[in-house]
Amino acid sequence: MEDIIGIIIAPIILFMIFVAPIWLILHYRSKKQISQGLSEDEYGNLQELANRADKMADRIHTLESILDAEAPQWRNKV
């Protein structure tokens, strides 16, 4: 009976000494990073993507205007 308890207690003690502290540190570090929001690099990338999306929307609008002028029925073909 004492051998079984020793077999169960030893991994629990090792887990509490080595794994649990590292796990807690990494967990709360990731929570802190999430709560801080975007980094400057991520914010810059987001701004660049937003600018590209705006340019693409302008191009699409221009292309639709050209198609409306040259082929008014193009929307009905799709």
N, C-alpha and C positions, 0 to 999 in steps of 0.2 A: 504493500500500500504506500509506504514512504517512497519507494522508487518511482511509482507513478506520479506522486505529487512533485518529486524532484524533477521528473521529466517535463511536467507541465510548467512548473515555476521557473526553471532555467530560461526557456525561450521568452517568457513574459518579462523577466528581469532584463534580458538582453535587449528586447524590444524597447522597454521603457528607458534604458540608458542610452542606446545608440540611435534607434530609428525614430522614436517619438519626438525628441527635440529637433532633429533635422526636419522632420515632416512639419512640425509646427512652425519653424522658422520659414521654411519655403512657402507654406500656406499663407501666413500673414504677410510675407513680402509680396506675394502675387496679389493679395487683396489690396495692399497699399498701392501697387502699380495701377491696378484697375481703377481705384478711386481717384487717382491723380488725373485721369483723363489722358488726352493725347500728348505725346511728346512733341517737341518743335519739329522734328523730322517728319513725324506722322502728320502733323498739321499742315506742313508744307506740301506733302504728297497729296493730302486731301484737297488743298487749294488748287493744286495743279490739275487734279482730276476734275474738279468743278469747272475750272477754266476751259478744259478740253471739252467737257460736256456742253458748255455754253456755245463754244465755237461750232461744235457738231450740230447743235440745234439751229444755229444761224444758217449753216450750210444746207441743212435739210429744208428749212423754210425757203431759202433761195432756190433750191432745186424744185421744190413744189411750185413756186411762182413761175419758174421757167416752163415747167411741164403744163401748168394751167394755161399759159399763154400760147404754147405751141401745140398742145394736144389736150384740149379741154375734156375729152372723155377718158383720160387715162385712169382716173379713179374708179370708173365703172368696170374696167377690164380686170381688176384684181378680184 
